Amino acid sequence: MDFGLGTFGDVTVDAEGEKLSYAEVLRDIVDQAVLADSVGVRAFAVGEHHRDDYAVTAPEVVLAAAASRTKQILLATGVTVLSSDDPIRVFERFATLDALSNGRAEVQLGRGSFTESFPLYGLDLADYEVLFNEKLDLFSRLLDEEPVTWEGTIRPPLREVEVFPKTESGRLRTWIGVGGSPESVIRAARYGIPMMLAIIGGSAHRFAPYADLYRRATRELGTGDLLNGELPVGVHSPGHIAATDEQARDELFPHFKANRDRIGRERGWPPTNRAEFEAEVEDGALYVGSPETVARKIAATAQALSLERFDLKYANGAMPHEQLMSSIELYGTKVIPMVRELLA
């Protein structure tokens, strides 16, 4: 089983609570990737957003900077919003990153949790479904790195078109981010692309049927691995690690609440409170606490869903860089070894 870390590039504050500039946040993310690499984390994922509370709109550029300062860690997105991008340009950018990082690029494709990129790029939200479906279909053809003939409704047809650069391995490492609908699960299985479940609320155990559905579908559709008919399943969930459970919860809660309440105001949700936060920590999707506590919860999730990958979204709201760095170090040096021991 592999372990990753993920960030959306939340705009953070300094020790005095003053908001950092976007430039400072972006430089800090690269430092966070360097630390993750040094403590043995397998993958580092950077999400794409187009809002004032996040600094990352071009994750592959951030990852390219990280590539120049890291040695082993996979450099991923979490996610690339394929619906509002061009599949050919996405492939070209990540094939380039793959070359510069000696084969460490990984793209996670998804719709994204926000829709700001649609009007920004002149796209109609009424085309939400067709944009993602057709662009994913085209991108899946590009992964074979052969001449592509393709036709849809969103662009002129392609006739025996080749896309460059080719990757050295012959295939770009790719996942599909899935929020948990059966239709999304089947779509990932149909294209034979590994599935990353984004679990941001509620118990991870309730997603076990989706993992089972994905594995059954890949076997029945013949899109799975040739050896056992299955493809990797991963989980991406938020959390924070500190020396003690109390410290981790106290550090995270004010930032978690501010972030959740802002999104809630946009979406008509009531404000969250400490009791709801504690319930998510105890039985839901928040992996918060001491290394021992977080390790036990990750191991339980891994067993329930038979995971091949777990990515902890370590940045949640405006938490200071120093707290994020401490969480990353504990994840790599304490949590991951404990999870491996528990699973063994």
Backbone hydrogen bonds in HBPLUS format (Angstrom, degrees):
<---DONOR---> <-ACCEPTOR-->    atom                        ^
c    i                          cat <-CA-CA->   ^        H-A-AA   ^      H-
h    n   atom  resd res      DA  || num        DHA   H-A  angle D-A-AA Bond
n    s   type  num  typ     dist DA aas  dist angle  dist       angle   num
A0002-ASP N   A0308-GLU O   2.88 MM 306  6.11 170.6  1.89 139.1 139.7     1
A0310-PHE N   A0002-ASP O   3.06 MM 308  6.54 145.9  2.18 143.4 152.2     2
A0042-ARG N   A0003-PHE O   2.89 MM  39  5.47 131.9  2.12 157.1 171.9     3
A0004-GLY N   A0310-PHE O   2.80 MM 306  6.06 164.6  1.83 142.2 145.1     4
A0312-LEU N   A0004-GLY O   3.01 MM 308  6.29 158.5  2.05 136.6 132.3     5
A0005-LEU N   A0043-ALA O   2.90 MM  38  6.25 145.9  2.02 139.7 148.6     6
A0045-ALA N   A0005-LEU O   2.75 MM  40  6.11 167.4  1.77 156.7 161.1     7
A0006-GLY N   A0312-LEU O   2.87 MM 306  5.91 148.4  1.97 139.0 134.7     8
A0314-TYR N   A0006-GLY O   3.03 MM 308  6.11 123.1  2.37 148.0 161.3     9
A0007-THR N   A0045-ALA O   2.92 MM  38  6.37 148.0  2.02 152.8 161.8    10
A0047-GLY N   A0007-THR O   2.82 MM  40  6.16 160.7  1.85 150.6 156.3    11
A0055-ALA N   A0009-GLY O   2.77 MM  46  5.21 164.5  1.79 141.2 145.4    12
A0011-VAL N   A0053-ASP O   3.02 MM  42  5.50 163.4  2.05 135.4 134.6    13
A0020-LEU N   A0012-THR O   2.88 MM   8  5.87 171.3  1.89 159.9 157.5    14
A0013-VAL N   A0318-ALA O   3.21 MM 305  5.62 138.9  2.39 131.5 128.8    15
A0014-ASP N   A0018-GLU O   2.80 MM   4  5.40 149.2  1.89 142.0 149.9    16
A0017-GLY N   A0014-ASP O   2.92 MM   3  5.20 163.4  1.94 114.4 119.0    17
A0025-VAL N   A0021-SER O   3.07 MM   4  6.37 162.2  2.11 152.8 157.5    18
A0026-LEU N   A0022-TYR O   2.96 MM   4  6.20 161.9  1.99 153.3 157.6    19
A0027-ARG N   A0023-ALA O   3.05 MM   4  6.31 158.7  2.10 149.2 154.7    20
A0028-ASP N   A0024-GLU O   2.90 MM   4  6.12 152.9  1.97 147.7 155.8    21
A0029-ILE N   A0025-VAL O   2.97 MM   4  6.27 148.3  2.07 149.0 157.2    22
A0030-VAL N   A0026-LEU O   3.35 MM   4  6.70 154.5  2.42 144.6 149.5    23
A0031-ASP N   A0027-ARG O   3.18 MM   4  6.56 156.8  2.24 145.5 151.7    24
A0032-GLN N   A0028-ASP O   2.85 MM   4  6.17 148.1  1.95 148.4 158.1    25
A0033-ALA N   A0029-ILE O   2.94 MM   4  6.28 149.7  2.04 147.8 155.7    26
A0034-VAL N   A0030-VAL O   2.98 MM   4  6.30 153.9  2.05 148.9 156.1    27
A0035-LEU N   A0031-ASP O   3.00 MM   4  6.30 158.3  2.05 148.6 153.6    28
A0036-ALA N   A0032-GLN O   2.94 MM   4  6.17 163.2  1.97 147.7 152.6    29
A0037-ASP N   A0033-ALA O   2.96 MM   4  6.18 155.8  2.02 148.6 154.5    30
A0038-SER N   A0034-VAL O   3.04 MM   4  6.30 153.0  2.12 144.8 152.1    31
A0038-SER N   A0035-LEU O   3.01 MM   3  5.03 112.9  2.47  95.4 111.8    32
A0039-VAL N   A0035-LEU O   3.08 MM   4  6.36 137.9  2.26 152.4 163.1    33
A0041-VAL N   A0036-ALA O   3.06 MM   5  5.36 159.8  2.10 162.2 156.4    34
A0040-GLY N   A0037-ASP O   3.31 MM   3  5.42 165.8  2.33 107.5 109.4    35
A0074-LEU N   A0042-ARG O   2.77 MM  32  6.06 177.0  1.77 149.2 148.6    36
A0044-PHE N   A0074-LEU O   2.85 MM  30  6.08 150.7  1.94 152.0 158.7    37
A0076-ALA N   A0044-PHE O   2.85 MM  32  5.81 172.1  1.86 146.5 148.2    38
A0046-VAL N   A0076-ALA O   2.96 MM  30  6.31 151.4  2.05 129.8 133.3    39
A0078-GLY N   A0046-VAL O   3.02 MM  32  5.29 146.4  2.14 104.9 106.1    40
A0048-GLU N   A0079-VAL O   3.20 MM  31  6.12 136.9  2.40 155.1 157.5    41
A0049-HIS N   A0056-VAL O   3.02 MM   7  6.14 167.7  2.03 161.8 165.8    42
A0054-TYR N   A0051-ARG O   3.41 MM   3  5.77 169.0  2.43 111.0 113.8    43
A0061-VAL N   A0058-ALA O   3.05 MM   3  5.70 142.9  2.19 118.1 127.5    44
A0063-LEU N   A0059-PRO O   2.85 MM   4  6.11 160.6  1.88 155.9 162.1    45
A0064-ALA N   A0060-GLU O   2.94 MM   4  6.01 140.1  2.10 130.8 140.8    46
A0065-ALA N   A0061-VAL O   3.12 MM   4  6.44 152.7  2.19 145.2 151.5    47
A0066-ALA N   A0062-VAL O   3.01 MM   4  6.37 153.5  2.08 144.9 152.8    48
A0067-ALA N   A0063-LEU O   2.76 MM   4  5.98 143.2  1.89 141.6 152.5    49
A0068-SER N   A0064-ALA O   3.34 MM   4  6.63 142.2  2.49 141.3 148.1    50
A0069-ARG N   A0066-ALA O   3.00 MM   3  5.32 153.4  2.07 108.8 117.3    51
A0075-LEU N   A0104-ARG O   2.73 MM  29  5.81 169.8  1.74 158.0 161.0    52
A0106-GLU N   A0075-LEU O   2.88 MM  31  5.81 135.7  2.08 151.4 142.3    53
A0080-THR N   A0108-GLN O   2.75 MM  28  5.98 164.9  1.77 170.5 175.9    54
A0082-LEU N   A0080-THR O   2.92 MM   2  5.70 116.2  2.33 114.9  98.0    55
A0110-GLY N   A0080-THR O   3.07 MM  30  6.06 146.6  2.18 164.5 156.7    56
A0084-SER N   A0081-VAL O   3.33 MM   3  6.04 142.9  2.47 114.8 121.5    57
A0082-LEU N   A0110-GLY O   3.12 MM  28  5.98 132.8  2.35 152.0 165.5    58
A0085-ASP N   A0082-LEU O   3.09 MM   3  5.00 169.4  2.11 110.9 112.1    59
A0090-VAL N   A0086-ASP O   2.90 MM   4  6.14 160.4  1.94 161.1 167.7    60
A0091-PHE N   A0087-PRO O   2.98 MM   4  6.18 165.1  2.01 147.5 151.0    61
A0092-GLU N   A0088-ILE O   2.92 MM   4  6.16 164.3  1.94 150.7 155.4    62
A0093-ARG N   A0089-ARG O   2.89 MM   4  6.04 162.5  1.92 152.4 156.6    63
A0094-PHE N   A0090-VAL O   3.04 MM   4  6.23 166.2  2.06 154.5 158.0    64
A0095-ALA N   A0091-PHE O   2.81 MM   4  5.88 150.6  1.90 152.6 161.0    65
A0096-THR N   A0092-GLU O   3.05 MM   4  6.13 147.4  2.16 138.6 147.0    66
A0097-LEU N   A0093-ARG O   2.95 MM   4  6.28 156.6  2.01 143.2 149.8    67
A0098-ASP N   A0094-PHE O   2.84 MM   4  5.92 150.2  1.93 137.5 146.0    68
A0099-ALA N   A0095-ALA O   3.09 MM   4  6.32 147.7  2.20 137.2 144.6    69
A0100-LEU N   A0096-THR O   3.01 MM   4  6.32 165.0  2.04 155.0 158.6    70
A0101-SER N   A0097-LEU O   2.95 MM   4  6.03 139.9  2.12 146.3 156.3    71
A0103-GLY N   A0098-ASP O   2.67 MM   5  4.61 168.7  1.68 156.3 153.0    72
A0102-ASN N   A0099-ALA O   3.29 MM   3  5.26 167.4  2.30 106.6 108.9    73
A0107-VAL N   A0173-ARG O   3.03 MM  66  6.51 158.5  2.08 158.0 157.5    74
A0175-TRP N   A0107-VAL O   2.95 MM  68  6.39 152.4  2.03 149.7 154.6    75
A0109-LEU N   A0175-TRP O   2.89 MM  66  6.20 166.3  1.91 149.0 146.1    76
A0177-GLY N   A0109-LEU O   2.71 MM  68  5.81 170.4  1.72 159.9 163.3    77
A0118-PHE N   A0115-THR O   3.11 MM   3  5.80 153.6  2.18 119.8 126.3    78
A0120-LEU N   A0116-GLU O   3.33 MM   4  6.34 156.5  2.39 146.9 153.4    79
A0121-TYR N   A0117-SER O   3.06 MM   4  6.04 146.3  2.17 139.7 145.1    80
A0123-LEU N   A0118-PHE O   2.71 MM   5  4.74 166.0  1.73 150.5 145.4    81
A0122-GLY N   A0119-PRO O   3.14 MM   3  4.83 164.0  2.17  99.7 103.5    82
A0127-ASP N   A0124-ASP O   2.87 MM   3  5.58 162.4  1.90 120.5 126.4    83
A0128-TYR N   A0125-LEU O   3.09 MM   3  5.05 155.7  2.15 113.3 112.5    84
A0131-LEU N   A0127-ASP O   2.88 MM   4  5.85 163.9  1.91 166.9 170.8    85
A0132-PHE N   A0128-TYR O   3.42 MM   4  6.56 167.5  2.44 142.0 144.8    86
A0133-ASN N   A0129-GLU O   2.98 MM   4  6.13 172.9  1.99 159.8 162.1    87
A0134-GLU N   A0130-VAL O   2.98 MM   4  5.88 168.7  2.00 146.3 150.0    88
A0135-LYS N   A0131-LEU O   3.04 MM   4  5.96 157.5  2.10 141.7 148.9    89
A0136-LEU N   A0132-PHE O   2.89 MM   4  5.88 157.1  1.94 148.8 154.9    90
A0137-ASP N   A0133-ASN O   3.06 MM   4  6.18 153.0  2.13 139.6 147.4    91
A0138-LEU N   A0134-GLU O   2.98 MM   4  6.26 156.9  2.03 147.6 153.0    92
A0139-PHE N   A0135-LYS O   2.89 MM   4  6.05 165.7  1.91 147.5 152.0    93
A0140-SER N   A0136-LEU O   2.90 MM   4  6.02 158.2  1.95 150.1 155.4    94
A0141-ARG N   A0138-LEU O   3.01 MM   3  5.27 128.5  2.28 102.6 116.1    95
A0142-LEU N   A0138-LEU O   3.19 MM   4  6.59 147.9  2.30 147.5 156.6    96
A0142-LEU N   A0139-PHE O   3.02 MM   3  5.05 118.4  2.41  96.0 111.6    97
A0143-LEU N   A0139-PHE O   3.27 MM   4  6.61 135.8  2.48 147.3 158.1    98
A0144-ASP N   A0141-ARG O   3.34 MM   3  6.00 158.6  2.39 114.8 119.5    99
A0145-GLU N   A0142-LEU O   2.93 MM   3  5.43 157.0  1.98 116.1 123.6   100
A0148-VAL N   A0161-VAL O   2.76 MM  13  5.01 163.5  1.79 134.1 138.1   101
A0161-VAL N   A0148-VAL O   2.92 MM  13  5.01 160.1  1.96 139.3 133.1   102
A0150-TRP N   A0158-LEU O   3.01 MM   8  5.08 148.8  2.11 124.2 132.7   103
A0158-LEU N   A0150-TRP O   2.79 MM   8  5.08 166.5  1.81 154.7 159.5   104
A0176-ILE N   A0194-PRO O   2.88 MM  18  6.30 149.5  1.97 158.1 167.8   105
A0196-MET N   A0176-ILE O   2.89 MM  20  5.95 171.8  1.90 149.4 149.9   106
A0178-VAL N   A0196-MET O   2.83 MM  18  5.96 162.7  1.86 154.7 155.5   107
A0198-ALA N   A0178-VAL O   2.90 MM  20  6.00 167.5  1.91 156.2 159.4   108
A0184-SER N   A0181-SER O   3.09 MM   3  5.33 120.1  2.46 103.3 117.2   109
A0185-VAL N   A0181-SER O   3.11 MM   4  6.43 154.9  2.17 152.9 160.5   110
A0186-ILE N   A0182-PRO O   2.96 MM   4  6.21 164.6  1.98 154.4 157.3   111
A0187-ARG N   A0183-GLU O   2.99 MM   4  6.16 153.8  2.06 143.6 151.2   112
A0188-ALA N   A0184-SER O   3.10 MM   4  6.32 160.3  2.14 146.6 150.5   113
A0189-ALA N   A0185-VAL O   3.07 MM   4  6.36 158.4  2.12 148.2 154.4   114
A0190-ARG N   A0186-ILE O   2.80 MM   4  5.99 154.9  1.86 151.0 158.1   115
A0191-TYR N   A0187-ARG O   3.25 MM   4  6.51 150.9  2.33 147.8 153.3   116
A0193-ILE N   A0188-ALA O   3.27 MM   5  5.65 172.3  2.28 158.9 158.7   117
A0192-GLY N   A0189-ALA O   3.06 MM   3  5.02 150.2  2.15 100.3 109.6   118
A0195-MET N   A0232-PRO O   3.25 MM  37  6.66 147.5  2.37 159.6 157.8   119
A0234-GLY N   A0195-MET O   2.84 MM  39  6.26 158.8  1.89 155.1 160.0   120
A0197-LEU N   A0234-GLY O   2.79 MM  37  6.00 167.1  1.81 145.3 140.8   121
A0236-HIS N   A0197-LEU O   2.83 MM  39  6.07 157.3  1.88 158.7 157.2   122
A0199-ILE N   A0236-HIS O   2.99 MM  37  6.08 148.1  2.10 147.6 157.8   123
A0206-ARG N   A0203-SER O   3.29 MM   3  5.91 151.7  2.38 111.0 117.0   124
A0207-PHE N   A0204-ALA O   2.92 MM   3  5.53 162.4  1.95 119.0 124.8   125
A0208-ALA N   A0205-HIS O   3.13 MM   3  5.46 167.0  2.15 111.8 115.6   126
A0210-TYR N   A0207-PHE O   2.97 MM   3  5.35 130.5  2.23 108.0 121.1   127
A0211-ALA N   A0207-PHE O   3.23 MM   4  6.68 154.2  2.30 152.6 160.0   128
A0212-ASP N   A0208-ALA O   2.96 MM   4  6.23 160.8  2.00 155.7 161.1   129
A0213-LEU N   A0209-PRO O   2.83 MM   4  5.97 156.0  1.89 140.9 148.0   130
A0214-TYR N   A0210-TYR O   2.91 MM   4  6.09 161.0  1.95 147.8 152.5   131
A0215-ARG N   A0211-ALA O   3.09 MM   4  6.32 162.2  2.12 147.2 151.5   132
A0216-ARG N   A0212-ASP O   2.92 MM   4  6.15 164.3  1.95 154.9 159.4   133
A0217-ALA N   A0213-LEU O   2.87 MM   4  5.99 160.8  1.91 150.2 156.1   134
A0218-THR N   A0214-TYR O   2.96 MM   4  6.20 161.3  2.00 152.2 156.4   135
A0219-ARG N   A0215-ARG O   3.18 MM   4  6.37 154.6  2.25 143.7 150.1   136
A0220-GLU N   A0216-ARG O   2.92 MM   4  6.16 166.3  1.94 154.3 158.4   137
A0221-LEU N   A0217-ALA O   2.78 MM   4  5.80 155.8  1.84 152.2 158.8   138
A0222-GLY N   A0218-THR O   3.02 MM   4  5.73 119.7  2.40 126.9 139.3   139
A0223-THR N   A0218-THR O   3.01 MM   5  5.00 136.0  2.21 137.8 147.3   140
A0222-GLY N   A0219-ARG O   3.29 MM   3  5.13 141.3  2.45  91.8 102.7   141
A0225-ASP N   A0230-GLU O   3.20 MM   5  5.16 155.0  2.26 101.2 108.8   142
A0229-GLY N   A0225-ASP O   2.67 MM   4  4.65 141.2  1.81 144.8 149.1   143
A0308-GLU N   A0233-VAL O   2.94 MM  75  5.67 176.8  1.94 165.5 166.0   144
A0235-VAL N   A0309-ARG O   3.08 MM  74  6.49 141.9  2.23 136.2 145.8   145
A0311-ASP N   A0235-VAL O   2.77 MM  76  6.11 171.1  1.78 167.0 169.8   146
A0237-SER N   A0311-ASP O   3.10 MM  74  6.58 155.4  2.16 167.4 173.1   147
A0313-LYS N   A0237-SER O   2.70 MM  76  5.62 171.3  1.71 138.3 141.5   148
A0287-TYR N   A0238-PRO O   2.97 MM  49  6.30 164.9  1.99 141.7 146.2   149
A0239-GLY N   A0313-LYS O   3.13 MM  74  6.04 147.9  2.24 147.3 139.5   150
A0240-HIS N   A0287-TYR O   3.04 MM  47  6.43 138.6  2.22 126.9 135.3   151
A0289-GLY N   A0240-HIS O   3.10 MM  49  6.65 150.8  2.19 156.5 165.5   152
A0242-ALA N   A0289-GLY O   3.19 MM  47  6.16 154.6  2.26 133.7 140.3   153
A0248-ALA N   A0244-THR O   3.08 MM   4  6.26 165.9  2.10 150.5 154.3   154
A0249-ARG N   A0245-ASP O   3.01 MM   4  6.23 164.3  2.04 155.2 159.1   155
A0250-ASP N   A0246-GLU O   2.94 MM   4  6.05 164.6  1.97 152.0 156.8   156
A0251-GLU N   A0247-GLN O   2.92 MM   4  5.99 155.6  1.97 149.7 156.1   157
A0252-LEU N   A0248-ALA O   3.10 MM   4  6.18 158.4  2.15 144.4 150.0   158
A0253-PHE N   A0249-ARG O   2.96 MM   4  5.87 169.2  1.97 153.8 157.0   159
A0255-HIS N   A0252-LEU O   3.09 MM   3  5.66 121.1  2.45 119.0 132.8   160
A0256-PHE N   A0252-LEU O   2.86 MM   4  5.88 164.9  1.88 161.1 164.7   161
A0257-LYS N   A0253-PHE O   2.83 MM   4  5.93 168.1  1.84 163.2 165.0   162
A0258-ALA N   A0254-PRO O   3.11 MM   4  6.19 163.3  2.13 138.5 143.3   163
A0259-ASN N   A0255-HIS O   3.01 MM   4  6.10 162.5  2.04 147.7 152.6   164
A0260-ARG N   A0256-PHE O   2.87 MM   4  5.98 167.7  1.88 153.0 157.0   165
A0261-ASP N   A0257-LYS O   2.80 MM   4  5.79 161.0  1.83 152.1 157.7   166
A0262-ARG N   A0258-ALA O   3.13 MM   4  6.16 149.8  2.22 136.9 144.4   167
A0263-ILE N   A0259-ASN O   3.20 MM   4  6.46 168.3  2.21 150.6 153.0   168
A0264-GLY N   A0260-ARG O   2.76 MM   4  5.89 150.5  1.85 142.8 152.8   169
A0265-ARG N   A0261-ASP O   2.90 MM   4  6.06 148.8  2.00 143.8 149.6   170
A0266-GLU N   A0262-ARG O   3.38 MM   4  6.70 148.0  2.49 141.1 148.7   171
A0266-GLU N   A0263-ILE O   3.11 MM   3  5.21 122.9  2.45  96.9 111.1   172
A0267-ARG N   A0263-ILE O   3.07 MM   4  6.33 136.0  2.27 142.4 155.0   173
A0267-ARG N   A0264-GLY O   3.11 MM   3  5.01 127.1  2.40  92.4 106.5   174
A0268-GLY N   A0264-GLY O   2.75 MM   4  5.62 111.0  2.22 148.7 161.3   175
A0269-TRP N   A0264-GLY O   2.79 MM   5  4.38 152.6  1.86 129.1 132.2   176
A0277-PHE N   A0273-ASN O   3.05 MM   4  6.32 161.2  2.09 152.8 158.7   177
A0278-GLU N   A0274-ARG O   2.83 MM   4  6.05 163.6  1.86 152.9 156.8   178
A0279-ALA N   A0275-ALA O   2.98 MM   4  6.19 149.7  2.07 143.1 151.4   179
A0280-GLU N   A0276-GLU O   3.05 MM   4  6.35 151.6  2.13 147.2 154.1   180
A0281-VAL N   A0277-PHE O   3.01 MM   4  6.35 148.1  2.12 147.8 157.3   181
A0282-GLU N   A0278-GLU O   2.88 MM   4  6.10 159.4  1.92 149.5 154.9   182
A0283-ASP N   A0279-ALA O   2.89 MM   4  5.88 172.6  1.89 152.0 154.5   183
A0284-GLY N   A0280-GLU O   2.84 MM   4  3.89 132.5  2.07 106.5 115.1   184
A0286-LEU N   A0280-GLU O   3.35 MM   6  5.50 158.7  2.40 121.1 122.5   185
A0294-VAL N   A0290-SER O   3.00 MM   4  6.22 173.8  2.00 166.9 167.6   186
A0295-ALA N   A0291-PRO O   2.89 MM   4  5.88 157.7  1.94 145.2 152.3   187
A0296-ARG N   A0292-GLU O   3.04 MM   4  6.21 160.6  2.08 148.2 152.6   188
A0297-LYS N   A0293-THR O   3.18 MM   4  6.42 156.2  2.24 145.5 151.8   189
A0298-ILE N   A0294-VAL O   2.93 MM   4  6.14 162.4  1.96 155.7 160.2   190
A0299-ALA N   A0295-ALA O   2.93 MM   4  6.07 164.5  1.96 151.2 155.8   191
A0300-ALA N   A0296-ARG O   3.03 MM   4  6.21 153.5  2.10 142.1 149.0   192
A0301-THR N   A0297-LYS O   3.06 MM   4  6.31 155.9  2.12 145.7 151.9   193
A0302-ALA N   A0298-ILE O   2.83 MM   4  6.07 162.7  1.86 155.7 160.9   194
A0303-GLN N   A0299-ALA O   2.98 MM   4  6.16 155.4  2.05 147.2 153.0   195
A0304-ALA N   A0300-ALA O   2.99 MM   4  6.13 158.6  2.04 145.1 151.2   196
A0305-LEU N   A0301-THR O   3.05 MM   4  6.16 154.0  2.12 153.7 158.7   197
A0306-SER N   A0302-ALA O   2.81 MM   4  5.36 113.3  2.26 133.9 147.8   198
A0307-LEU N   A0302-ALA O   3.07 MM   5  4.85 151.6  2.15 128.6 137.4   199
A0323-GLN N   A0320-PRO O   3.09 MM   3  5.53 124.6  2.41 108.1 120.7   200
A0324-LEU N   A0320-PRO O   3.18 MM   4  6.57 155.0  2.24 150.0 157.6   201
A0325-MET N   A0321-HIS O   2.89 MM   4  6.15 158.4  1.93 155.4 161.1   202
A0326-SER N   A0322-GLU O   3.07 MM   4  6.29 156.2  2.13 142.8 148.9   203
A0327-SER N   A0323-GLN O   3.01 MM   4  6.21 157.7  2.06 145.2 151.2   204
A0328-ILE N   A0324-LEU O   2.93 MM   4  6.18 159.0  1.97 151.7 157.2   205
A0329-GLU N   A0325-MET O   2.98 MM   4  6.22 163.2  2.01 150.6 154.7   206
A0330-LEU N   A0326-SER O   3.02 MM   4  6.25 163.4  2.05 151.6 155.7   207
A0331-TYR N   A0327-SER O   2.94 MM   4  6.10 152.3  2.01 146.6 154.7   208
A0332-GLY N   A0328-ILE O   3.02 MM   4  6.31 163.7  2.05 155.4 158.2   209
A0333-THR N   A0329-GLU O   2.92 MM   4  5.97 169.5  1.93 155.6 159.1   210
A0334-LYS N   A0330-LEU O   2.88 MM   4  5.18 149.4  1.97 131.8 139.8   211
A0335-VAL N   A0330-LEU O   2.98 MM   5  6.37 161.9  2.01 151.4 157.4   212
A0336-ILE N   A0331-TYR O   2.97 MM   5  6.07 164.7  1.99 164.6 164.9   213
A0338-MET N   A0334-LYS O   3.17 MM   4  6.28 155.8  2.23 146.0 153.2   214
A0339-VAL N   A0335-VAL O   2.86 MM   4  6.14 160.0  1.90 162.5 168.4   215
A0340-ARG N   A0336-ILE O   3.02 MM   4  6.23 168.4  2.04 157.6 160.5   216
A0341-GLU N   A0337-PRO O   3.03 MM   4  6.24 154.4  2.09 144.0 151.0   217
A0342-LEU N   A0338-MET O   2.89 MM   4  6.16 159.0  1.94 151.3 157.2   218
A0343-LEU N   A0339-VAL O   2.88 MM   4  6.10 160.5  1.92 157.7 162.4   219
A0344-ALA N   A0340-ARG O   2.94 MM   4  6.04 140.6  2.10 140.3 151.0   220
